[in-house]
Amino acid sequence: MLAWKSVIFPVCSVICVLSFFYKLLDLRRRKGDPALSALLVAFFCKGVSFALSTPEVSARVDAFFGVPNLGALGIHVMGGVLSSAALLITIVYWVYPAEQAIPKVRVRLLGAALCGALMVTLWWTGNDGSGGRTPHYLLQNAHHPITASYLLVYVAAFGASMIEIIRLCRRYGRVSGRTWLRRGLSFTAIGATACLVYCLNRASVVVAVQLNVSPLNWEALTPIANGIGITFLAAGLTMPSWGPSLSGVRRRMTNFMAYRHMHRLWSDLCAANPSIALSPQETSALSRCIPYDINYRLYRRVIEIQDGLLALRPYMDPTGADTGPPSHGQARLSGMQGVTAEAALIVAALEAKVRNVQPSQEPMSVTSFVPSDVDYAGEVSRLVGIARAYAAFVQQGSGGRQEGRRTGAVAMRR
C-alpha cells in the first residue's frame, strides 16, 4: 500500500506544482483577481499535501520537527480543509457576480477557519506522542474517540466543499456561455466527485474499526481516488486558460488542411490568370507544407480562387445562365452533386480558355461564383468541396474532363 502512495502521490504533487506555476503566469495581467488568488492557494496547499502524503516525506517531516504524526496534520488541514475551501472560493467567484460572491466567500472562509482550528485542537489533544508515529494515522488510531472526531471533522469539511463544488459546477456549467468554461466546470465536477469518494472511504474507517474490520483492506482506493480527483480538478480549473489556445491550434490545422485541399484548383486558376495571385512565390512545395500565418494565407487563397472563377465567367457555358450552378444550400441538400457540377464547369471553362474558344457574350452572374448568402466559413467549406471534386476530375484525365463537361452542361440546363 505504501508503495502505491510512494508513486501516485508524488505525481499528484507534480500536477499541482505545474498547475500552480502555469496560473502564476496570469498573476501579472490579472493582479487583484480574487478567483486567481484563491486558485493559486488551492494548488499550493494541495501540492504540499500530496508531498506530505508520500510516506518517506511525512516520516522525514516528523523526524525533523520531533513531533510524531505532524505530517498527517499537514496533509489533512492543507489538503482537506484549506485547499477545498480555496477551490470552492474560486468556483464561487467564477459563477457569481462580485457583489454576490463576497458574502458567500466570507462564510466559507469562516467555516474553513473554524474546522481547521477544531482539527488542530483535536489532533493536539489526541496526539500525546506516547504511541509514537503511525504510518496510517487515521486508520490506526480511529478506535480512539478523539482521533475519530478529528477524522469526522476532516471528512465533513472536505466532503461538504466537494459537494458544493459539484452542485455549482453542474448548475452553472449548463448555462455557461463560454465553451471552455463549461468544459472546465464539467471536469472540475468529475474531480470533485472522485475526491468525494475518497471522503466516503475515509468516513467508513470509523464504522470499520467498530466492526473489527481492517480498513487497510481497501486503502488502495485512497491514492486512486486522489489521483483521479486532482487530475480532473487541475485540468478543469486551468481549462478556461489553455482551452481557447487549443481551439486556435485546431482551427489553424483545419485551415491548413483547407488550404492544402484548394491548392490544385488555385494553381490551375493562377496558370490561366496569373494576375489573381498576390504571392506567386507560395507555389513552392515548401511553403505549402508549412502552416505559417495560415489564417491570412487561407483568406488570400479564397479571394484568389473567387477572382479566378470570376475571370473564367466568359468561358462558362451560358446555357441556363439564369439559374446558374447549384447554390451552397442546394449543394448541401443534394450531397456532392452541386460541387461536382461546379467543378465540371470549371474544368470545361479552363479547357475552353486553353483552346482559345470565343468567350460568351452573356457570362454567368457574379453570384454564381460568390454567393451572397454564405459567410466566410461556409465559403471555405464550399470551395474545399469544389476543389476536391475538381482534383478528382483532373485525375480522371481526358475522359473525366469530357464527362465533366457533359455533367456541367446538364446541371446548367436544370
C-alpha positions in Angstrom: 0.0 0.0 0.0 2.8 2.4 0.9 4.4 1.6 -2.4 1.3 2.8 -4.3 1.3 6.1 -2.3 5.1 6.5 -2.9 4.4 6.6 -6.7 0.9 8.2 -7.1 1.2 11.0 -4.5 4.5 12.5 -5.9 2.9 12.5 -9.4 -0.2 14.3 -7.9 2.2 16.8 -6.2 3.9 17.5 -9.6 0.5 18.1 -11.2 -0.3 20.7 -8.5 3.1 22.4 -8.9 2.8 22.6 -12.7 -0.7 24.0 -12.4 0.4 26.5 -9.8 3.2 27.9 -11.9 1.0 27.8 -15.0 -1.6 30.0 -13.3 1.1 32.1 -11.7 1.9 33.5 -15.2 -1.5 35.1 -15.2 -0.9 37.0 -12.0 0.8 40.0 -13.6 -2.0 40.8 -16.0 -4.8 39.7 -13.6 -3.4 41.3 -10.4 -6.1 41.6 -7.8 -8.3 38.8 -9.3 -9.7 37.0 -6.2 -10.5 33.9 -8.2 -6.9 33.5 -9.4 -5.5 34.2 -5.9 -7.8 31.5 -4.4 -6.8 29.1 -7.2 -3.1 29.6 -6.5 -3.7 29.0 -2.8 -5.6 25.8 -3.6 -2.9 24.4 -5.9 -0.2 25.3 -3.4 -1.9 23.7 -0.4 -2.8 20.7 -2.4 0.7 20.3 -3.7 2.1 20.5 -0.2 -0.5 18.0 1.0 0.4 15.4 -1.7 4.1 15.9 -1.0 3.4 15.2 2.7 1.2 12.2 1.7 4.3 10.5 0.3 5.3 8.2 3.2 9.0 9.0 3.0 8.4 12.7 3.1 6.0 12.7 6.1 8.4 10.4 8.0 11.2 12.9 7.5 9.0 15.9 8.5 8.0 14.1 11.7 11.7 13.3 12.4 12.9 16.8 11.6 10.4 18.5 14.0 10.5 15.7 16.5 6.7 15.6 16.6 5.0 12.3 15.6 2.2 12.5 13.1 2.8 16.2 12.4 2.9 15.3 8.7 -0.6 13.8 8.9 -2.0 17.1 10.4 -0.4 19.0 7.5 -2.0 16.6 5.0 -5.5 16.9 6.4 -5.5 20.7 7.1 -3.8 21.8 3.9 -5.1 19.1 1.6 -8.6 18.7 3.0 -9.7 22.0 4.6 -7.7 24.8 3.2 -7.4 23.6 -0.4 -11.0 22.6 -0.7 -12.1 25.9 0.7 -9.9 27.7 -1.8 -11.2 25.6 -4.7 -14.8 26.4 -3.7 -14.0 30.1 -3.4 -12.6 30.0 -7.0 -15.8 28.4 -8.3 -17.9 30.9 -6.4 -16.1 33.9 -8.0 -16.5 32.2 -11.4 -20.2 31.7 -11.2 -21.5 34.6 -9.1 -21.2 38.4 -9.7 -18.7 40.0 -7.3 -21.4 41.6 -5.1 -23.0 38.2 -4.5 -19.7 36.2 -4.3 -18.1 38.3 -1.5 -20.6 37.4 1.3 -20.6 33.7 0.2 -16.8 33.7 0.3 -16.7 35.2 3.8 -19.0 32.4 5.1 -16.8 29.7 3.5 -13.6 31.3 4.9 -15.1 31.4 8.4 -16.2 27.7 8.1 -12.7 26.7 7.0 -11.1 28.6 9.8 -13.3 27.0 12.4 -12.8 23.5 11.0 -9.1 24.0 10.8 -8.9 25.3 14.4 -11.0 22.4 15.7 -8.9 19.8 13.8 -5.6 21.3 15.3 -7.2 21.2 18.8 -8.3 17.6 18.4 -5.0 16.5 16.9 -3.0 18.2 19.7 -5.3 16.6 22.3 -5.2 13.1 20.9 -1.6 13.1 19.7 0.3 12.8 23.0 3.2 11.0 21.4 3.0 8.0 23.7 2.2 5.7 20.9 4.9 7.1 18.6 4.5 7.7 14.9 1.9 5.7 12.9 2.3 5.3 9.1 -1.5 5.3 8.7 -2.5 7.9 11.3 -6.3 7.9 10.7 -6.7 4.1 10.1 -4.5 3.0 13.0 -6.0 5.5 15.5 -9.7 5.6 14.5 -10.6 3.5 17.5 -9.7 6.5 19.8 -12.7 8.8 20.3 -10.7 12.0 19.8 -9.0 10.8 16.6 -12.4 9.5 15.3 -13.8 13.0 16.0 -10.8 14.6 14.2 -11.4 12.3 11.3 -15.1 13.1 11.1 -14.4 16.9 11.2 -11.9 16.5 8.4 -14.2 14.4 6.2 -17.1 16.7 6.8 -15.2 19.8 5.9 -13.6 18.3 2.8 -16.7 16.4 1.7 -19.0 19.4 2.1 -16.8 21.6 -0.1 -16.7 18.9 -2.8 -20.5 18.5 -2.7 -20.9 22.3 -3.1 -18.4 22.4 -5.9 -20.2 19.6 -7.7 -23.5 21.4 -7.3 -22.2 24.7 -8.6 -20.4 23.1 -11.5 -23.4 21.2 -12.6 -25.8 24.1 -12.1 -23.8 26.8 -13.9 -22.0 24.6 -16.3 -25.2 24.0 -18.3 -25.8 27.7 -18.8 -22.3 29.0 -19.2 -21.9 30.9 -22.5 -18.1 30.2 -22.7 -17.4 26.8 -24.2 -14.2 26.1 -22.4 -15.5 27.4 -19.1 -18.4 24.9 -19.4 -16.0 22.1 -20.2 -13.8 23.2 -17.3 -16.7 23.1 -14.8 -17.6 19.6 -16.1 -14.0 18.4 -15.5 -14.0 20.0 -12.1 -17.2 18.3 -11.1 -15.7 14.9 -12.0 -12.6 15.6 -10.0 -14.7 16.7 -7.0 -16.7 13.5 -7.3 -13.5 11.4 -7.1 -12.5 13.4 -4.0 -15.9 12.8 -2.5 -15.4 9.1 -3.0 -12.1 9.4 -1.0 -14.0 11.2 1.8 -16.6 8.5 2.0 -13.8 5.9 2.1 -12.2 7.8 5.0 -15.6 8.1 6.8 -16.1 4.3 6.5 -13.0 3.8 8.7 -15.0 4.8 11.8 -17.5 2.1 11.1 -14.9 -0.5 10.1 -13.0 -0.3 13.3 -16.2 -0.8 15.3 -16.8 -4.0 13.4 -13.3 -5.2 13.8 -12.7 -4.9 10.1 -9.3 -3.6 8.9 -9.8 -0.6 6.6 -6.3 -1.3 5.2 -8.1 -3.9 3.0 -9.4 -1.2 0.7 -6.8 1.5 1.3 -5.8 1.3 -2.4 -8.8 3.4 -3.1 -7.2 6.4 -1.4 -4.3 7.0 -3.9 -6.5 6.1 -6.8 -9.4 8.4 -5.9 -7.0 11.2 -5.1 -5.0 10.7 -8.3 -8.2 10.8 -10.4 -9.5 13.7 -8.5 -6.5 16.1 -8.7 -6.0 15.2 -12.4 -9.6 16.3 -13.3 -9.5 19.2 -10.9 -6.3 20.6 -12.3 -7.4 20.1 -15.9 -10.9 21.7 -15.2 -9.6 24.7 -13.2 -7.0 25.6 -15.8 -9.0 24.7 -18.9 -10.6 28.2 -19.4 -7.0 29.5 -19.8 -5.5 26.9 -22.2 -8.7 25.7 -23.9 -9.1 28.6 -26.3 -5.5 28.2 -27.4 -6.2 24.6 -28.1 -9.2 25.6 -30.2 -6.9 28.1 -32.0 -4.5 25.3 -32.9 -7.3 23.1 -34.1 -8.7 26.0 -36.1 -5.3 26.6 -37.7 -4.9 23.0 -38.6 -8.4 22.9 -40.1 -7.5 26.0 -42.1 -4.2 24.4 -43.2 -5.9 21.3 -44.5 -8.4 23.5 -46.4 -5.5 25.5 -47.8 -3.9 22.3 -49.0 -7.1 20.9 -50.5 -7.6 24.1 -52.5 -4.1 24.1 -54.0 -4.7 22.2 -57.2 -7.7 24.4 -58.1 -5.9 27.6 -57.1 -2.8 26.6 -59.1 -4.7 25.9 -62.3 -6.7 29.1 -61.9 -3.4 31.1 -61.4 -1.9 29.4 -64.5 -4.9 30.6 -66.5 -4.9 34.1 -65.0 -1.5 34.8 -63.2 -2.7 38.3 -62.2 -5.0 36.9 -59.5 -2.1 35.7 -57.2 -0.9 38.2 -54.7 2.1 36.0 -53.7 3.1 33.8 -56.6 6.1 32.5 -54.6 3.7 30.4 -52.5 3.6 27.9 -55.3 6.7 26.3 -53.9 6.3 22.9 -52.2 8.0 24.0 -49.0 5.5 26.9 -48.5 2.6 24.6 -48.9 3.8 22.3 -46.2 4.5 24.9 -43.5 1.4 26.3 -41.8 2.8 29.8 -41.1 0.3 32.7 -41.0 -2.2 30.2 -42.2 -5.3 32.2 -41.4 -4.2 35.1 -43.7 -2.9 32.7 -46.4 -6.2 30.8 -46.5 -8.1 34.1 -46.7 -6.0 35.2 -49.6 -6.4 31.8 -51.3 -10.2 32.1 -51.0 -10.1 35.6 -52.6 -7.8 34.5 -55.4 -9.9 31.5 -56.2 -13.0 33.7 -56.4 -11.2 36.1 -58.6 -10.1 33.3 -60.8 -13.6 31.9 -61.1 -14.9 35.4 -62.0 -12.2 35.7 -64.7 -13.5 32.4 -66.2 -17.1 33.6 -66.4 -16.9 34.4 -70.2 -15.8 30.8 -70.9 -18.6 29.2 -69.0 -21.5 27.7 -71.0 -24.1 30.4 -70.8 -27.0 27.9 -71.4 -29.2 28.1 -68.4 -27.3 31.1 -67.0 -30.4 32.4 -65.3 -30.4 29.6 -62.9 -26.6 29.3 -62.5 -24.9 26.4 -60.8 -26.4 24.9 -57.6 -26.2 27.3 -54.7 -24.5 26.4 -51.4 -27.7 25.4 -49.9 -28.6 23.1 -52.8 -25.2 21.6 -52.7 -25.7 20.7 -49.1 -29.1 19.1 -49.8 -28.0 17.1 -52.8 -24.7 15.8 -51.4 -21.8 16.2 -53.8 -23.8 16.8 -56.9 -23.7 20.5 -56.5 -20.0 20.9 -56.1 -19.3 18.2 -58.7 -21.3 20.2 -61.2 -19.5 23.4 -60.4 -16.1 21.6 -60.6 -17.1 20.2 -64.0 -18.0 23.7 -65.2 -14.5 25.0 -64.1 -12.8 22.1 -65.9 -14.7 22.9 -69.1 -14.0 26.6 -68.8 -10.3 26.1 -68.3 -10.2 23.8 -71.4 -12.1 26.4 -73.4 -9.7 29.1 -72.4 -6.7 26.9 -73.3 -8.2 26.2 -76.7 -8.9 29.9 -77.2 -12.7 29.3 -77.6 -14.6 32.5 -78.3 -15.8 33.8 -74.9 -19.6 34.1 -74.4 -21.2 37.5 -74.7 -23.5 36.7 -71.8 -21.3 35.5 -69.0 -22.8 33.9 -65.9 -23.8 36.1 -63.0 -21.3 37.1 -60.3 -23.5 35.5 -57.6 -23.0 32.1 -59.3 -19.4 32.2 -58.0 -19.5 34.4 -54.9 -22.8 33.5 -53.1 -24.2 36.4 -51.2 -25.9 34.3 -48.5 -22.8 32.4 -47.4 -20.4 33.5 -44.7 -16.6 33.1 -44.8 -16.6 29.7 -43.1 -19.4 28.5 -45.4 -17.5 29.7 -48.4 -14.3 27.9 -47.3 -16.3 24.7 -46.9 -17.9 25.2 -50.4 -14.6 25.9 -52.1 -13.0 22.8 -50.4 -15.8 20.7 -51.8 -15.3 22.2 -55.3 -11.5 21.8 -55.1 -11.8 18.1 -54.2 -14.3 17.5 -57.0 -12.1 19.4 -59.4 -9.0 17.4 -58.4 -11.0 14.2 -59.0 -11.9 15.3 -62.5 -8.4 16.3 -63.3 -7.1 12.9 -62.1 -9.6 11.1 -64.4 -7.8 12.5 -67.4 -9.3 13.5 -70.7 -12.2 11.0 -70.3 -13.1 12.5 -66.9 -12.9 16.0 -68.4 -15.3 15.1 -71.2 -17.7 13.6 -68.7 -17.3 16.7 -66.6 -18.3 18.9 -69.5 -21.5 16.9 -70.0 -22.3 16.9 -66.3 -21.8 20.7 -66.1 -24.0 21.3 -69.2 -26.8 19.1 -67.7 -26.5 20.9 -64.4 -26.7 24.3 -66.0 -29.8 23.4 -68.0 -31.5 22.3 -64.9 
